[in-house]
Amino acid sequence: MFEGANSYCSNVKYRFGSFWYNFRWDDYVTLFEGPLSKAFAIVPIFAYLIIFNDALLDQFGFSELIGAEDSSYFLEDGSRLRFAYFGLIFLGLGQLLFIWRRPFVLKQAKSQSEYIAFVQSVFTPRDFIEVYGRIESHGHTTLYGNDELRQWESFKQQITDHTIVNYSYKAAIEKFSGLVRCLAIDHYVTYVKTRKTWLLVSLIMVLAGYALLSIPSIDLFFRVVESVFS
C-alpha cells in the first residue's frame, strides 16, 4: 500500500517537475491576447446593467427561444449577467497581470521565430556581446549553439572592427546566420522561462474568467435541450 502511494507521489512529482521546467510565457500568448480577453473594456457596461437597470435582465432570459417564461435551468434570475461580469473581471485582471509581468522579450516578439527576425534586424554589436556574455557566465539555457558559438570571436571581429576592408554589419549577420540564430534562441528561451509564478497566477485568473463566462452558456444549453425534449 505504502509502496503504491510512494510510487504515485513520485510520478506526480516527476510530471509536475517536467511541466514546471517547460512552463513558459510564449505558450500562452494566444490565450491572453485573444479577442475575448480584450473584452475587459465592456465590464462597466455590465456593471451598470446589473446595478441600475434590473429591467434589462429580462433581455437575457431568452424566453422566446425557450418557449417558456422561466429560461433558467440551474441559475437564478439575473445570474447570467453577474457571471459574465465577474468572468470579464477575471479575464481583464489576468490579462493586465500578464502584460505587466511578462518578460521583456515578449514585448519585442510574440514567438521564437519572430524574435529571431527581431534580433537579425534590430540588434547592435553591443546587444550581441551582452547576450554572449550571459551565456559565457551562466551557461546555455538551450542545446543550441554548442558548435556555432565557436565562431564567436570571428563574428565579434566582423561586427566591431570598422577597419576591416569592405566592412558590412549586415553582411556579417548573414554570414554568421547560424550563430545569430542560436544566440537569439538561447536569449529568448532564457527569459520566457522566468517569472513562472506570475505566469501561473495570470493563467489561473484567466481560466477562472473563462469558466465563469461558460456557466451561463451551459445553463442556457441545458434549458434549451430540456424544452425541446419535454
C-alpha positions in Angstrom: 0.0 0.0 0.0 2.7 2.4 1.0 4.9 1.4 -1.9 2.0 2.2 -4.3 1.4 5.6 -2.6 5.1 6.4 -2.8 5.2 5.4 -6.5 2.2 7.6 -7.2 3.7 10.6 -5.4 7.0 10.1 -7.2 5.1 10.0 -10.6 3.1 13.2 -9.7 6.3 14.9 -8.6 8.1 13.9 -11.8 5.2 15.1 -14.0 4.9 18.4 -12.2 8.7 18.9 -12.4 8.5 18.3 -16.2 5.6 20.6 -16.6 7.3 23.4 -14.5 10.5 23.1 -16.4 8.8 23.6 -19.7 6.3 26.2 -18.4 7.0 29.3 -20.5 5.2 32.6 -21.3 5.1 32.3 -25.0 3.0 29.2 -25.0 0.0 31.2 -23.6 0.2 34.4 -25.7 -2.8 33.4 -27.8 -4.9 32.7 -24.6 -4.0 36.0 -23.0 -4.2 38.2 -26.1 -7.3 36.7 -27.7 -10.3 38.8 -28.6 -12.4 37.7 -25.5 -9.6 38.7 -23.1 -9.7 42.2 -24.6 -13.4 42.4 -23.8 -12.4 43.7 -20.3 -13.4 47.2 -21.5 -17.1 46.4 -21.5 -17.1 45.4 -17.8 -18.5 48.9 -16.8 -21.5 48.3 -19.1 -22.3 45.0 -17.4 -22.0 46.7 -14.0 -24.5 49.4 -14.9 -26.9 46.8 -16.3 -26.7 44.9 -13.1 -26.9 47.8 -10.6 -29.1 50.4 -12.2 -31.3 48.7 -14.7 -32.8 45.4 -13.5 -35.5 45.6 -16.2 -32.9 44.8 -18.8 -32.2 41.5 -17.2 -35.3 40.2 -18.9 -33.5 40.6 -22.2 -31.1 37.9 -21.1 -33.8 35.5 -20.3 -34.2 34.1 -23.8 -37.9 33.4 -23.1 -38.8 33.3 -26.8 -36.0 30.8 -27.6 -37.1 28.6 -24.8 -40.8 29.0 -25.3 -41.4 29.4 -21.6 -41.3 32.2 -19.0 -38.6 30.6 -16.9 -35.5 30.3 -19.1 -33.0 29.2 -16.4 -32.0 25.7 -15.8 -30.0 26.0 -12.6 -29.2 29.7 -12.4 -31.3 32.3 -10.6 -32.8 35.3 -12.3 -30.2 37.8 -13.4 -27.3 35.5 -12.6 -26.2 35.3 -16.3 -25.1 39.0 -16.3 -23.4 38.6 -12.9 -21.4 35.5 -14.1 -20.5 37.4 -17.3 -19.5 40.5 -15.2 -17.1 38.6 -12.9 -15.9 36.4 -15.7 -14.8 39.5 -17.6 -13.3 40.9 -14.4 -11.1 37.8 -14.0 -10.2 37.9 -17.7 -9.2 41.5 -17.6 -7.1 41.2 -14.4 -5.4 38.1 -15.7 -4.6 39.9 -18.9 -3.3 43.0 -17.1 -1.1 40.9 -14.9 0.2 39.1 -18.0 1.1 42.4 -19.7 2.7 43.8 -16.6 4.9 40.8 -15.6 5.7 39.2 -19.0 9.4 39.1 -19.9 10.7 42.0 -22.0 11.4 39.7 -24.9 7.7 39.1 -25.4 7.3 42.9 -25.8 9.6 42.6 -28.7 8.2 39.5 -30.3 5.3 37.0 -29.6 7.1 33.9 -30.7 10.6 32.4 -31.1 10.6 32.8 -34.9 9.5 36.5 -34.6 12.3 37.1 -32.0 15.0 35.7 -34.3 13.8 38.1 -37.1 13.8 40.9 -34.5 17.4 40.1 -33.5 18.6 39.9 -37.1 17.1 43.3 -37.9 17.4 45.3 -34.7 20.3 44.0 -32.5 23.5 46.0 -32.3 27.0 44.7 -31.7 26.7 45.7 -28.0 23.5 43.6 -27.8 25.2 40.5 -29.2 28.2 41.0 -26.8 25.8 41.2 -23.8 24.0 38.0 -24.9 27.2 36.1 -25.4 28.5 37.4 -22.0 25.4 36.0 -20.3 25.9 32.6 -21.9 29.6 32.6 -21.1 28.9 33.4 -17.4 25.8 31.3 -16.8 25.9 28.7 -19.5 23.4 27.6 -22.1 19.7 27.5 -21.4 19.1 25.5 -24.6 21.1 23.0 -26.6 21.5 25.4 -29.4 24.9 26.8 -30.3 27.5 24.4 -29.0 29.1 24.3 -32.4 28.1 27.7 -33.6 29.5 29.6 -30.6 33.0 28.5 -31.6 32.7 31.1 -34.3 32.1 33.9 -31.8 35.5 35.6 -31.9 35.3 35.7 -35.7 31.8 37.1 -35.6 32.7 39.7 -33.0 35.6 40.9 -35.0 33.4 41.2 -38.1 30.8 43.3 -36.4 33.0 45.5 -34.2 36.2 46.1 -36.3 35.4 49.0 -38.6 38.9 48.9 -40.1 38.1 45.7 -42.0 38.1 46.3 -45.7 34.5 46.4 -47.1 33.1 46.4 -43.5 29.4 45.5 -43.5 27.4 44.7 -40.4 24.5 43.3 -42.4 26.9 41.0 -44.4 28.3 39.8 -41.1 24.8 39.0 -39.8 24.1 37.0 -43.0 27.5 35.2 -43.0 27.1 34.1 -39.4 23.4 33.5 -39.5 23.7 30.2 -37.7 25.4 31.9 -34.7 23.0 34.8 -34.7 20.1 32.3 -34.7 21.4 30.3 -31.8 22.2 33.4 -29.7 18.7 34.7 -30.3 17.0 31.4 -29.4 19.0 30.9 -26.2 18.4 34.5 -25.1 14.7 34.2 -25.9 14.1 30.9 -24.1 16.1 32.1 -21.1 13.7 34.9 -20.4 10.4 33.2 -21.4 11.1 30.7 -18.6 11.4 33.4 -15.9 8.7 34.7 -13.5 6.8 31.5 -13.7 4.8 32.2 -10.6 3.4 35.3 -12.1 2.5 33.4 -15.2 0.8 30.7 -13.2 -1.3 33.3 -11.3 -2.3 35.0 -14.5 -3.2 31.7 -16.1 -5.4 30.7 -13.1 -7.2 34.1 -13.3 -7.9 33.9 -17.0 -9.1 30.3 -16.8 -11.4 31.2 -13.9 -12.7 34.0 -16.1 -13.4 31.7 -19.0 -15.1 29.2 -16.6 -17.4 31.9 -15.2 -18.3 33.0 -18.7 -19.1 29.5 -19.7 -21.6 28.9 -16.9 -24.5 31.0 -18.4 -24.0 29.3 -21.8 -24.1 25.8 -20.2 -27.3 26.8 -18.3 -29.0 28.0 -21.4 -27.9 24.9 -23.4 -29.4 22.5 -20.8 -32.6 24.7 -20.7 -33.0 24.6 -24.5 -32.4 20.8 -24.5 -35.0 20.3 -21.8 -37.6 22.5 -23.6 -37.0 20.6 -26.9 -37.5 17.1 -25.4 -40.1 17.9 -22.8 
